[in-house]
């Protein structure tokens, strides 16, 4: 029964992910208002939108600190590639650095709205991104992830993070990457020259809000799945050890 419930959760999660993909297709090509579209160098977009160079709308793009990390929880948490592997900042998958100066802490601490972008990775994971929302309160930007900070008065970071998700699904990042044997990479120059569709700031925020509702749904269902998996593991142990008898179940 527990396994069946886990399988049901998998189907619910997959349906929610398909819904998000369909929504991104619609919102990033048709916009919110069903207005007439125009053909551009990046495909069809609403007539009132612009096509702009990403670098012109960024406050900052940079690599992270390269100091040695530890996994013992000593010092301040620092991001690793694994930290954003699921498209969110997973605080259980960070490293730690215990020898930072106040200047380094100030320079490399993430700010709310900062996007972490996987620019060096194997092809299936290249282009994954996550946005920092303040948890944990102090998080250091580590190596092998680009930090992208937008000019928020012109480009909403939550809109951009969702656009990155859409671009990755479409294979845009693979298309601009330099490829090696086991991994691919995208340099800062290519990211700055990336062309993106740009609606008004208000429409950006509305689109980001719509997609965040679906993200929340996916997050809730994934947590339910984890609870069920933990229950299965516990029940299996209790049954095999005789702590619980089958007739009691």
Order of alpha helices (4+ residues) and beta strands (2+ residues): alpha-beta-beta-beta-beta-beta-beta-alpha-beta-beta-beta-beta-alpha-alpha-beta-beta-alpha-beta-alpha
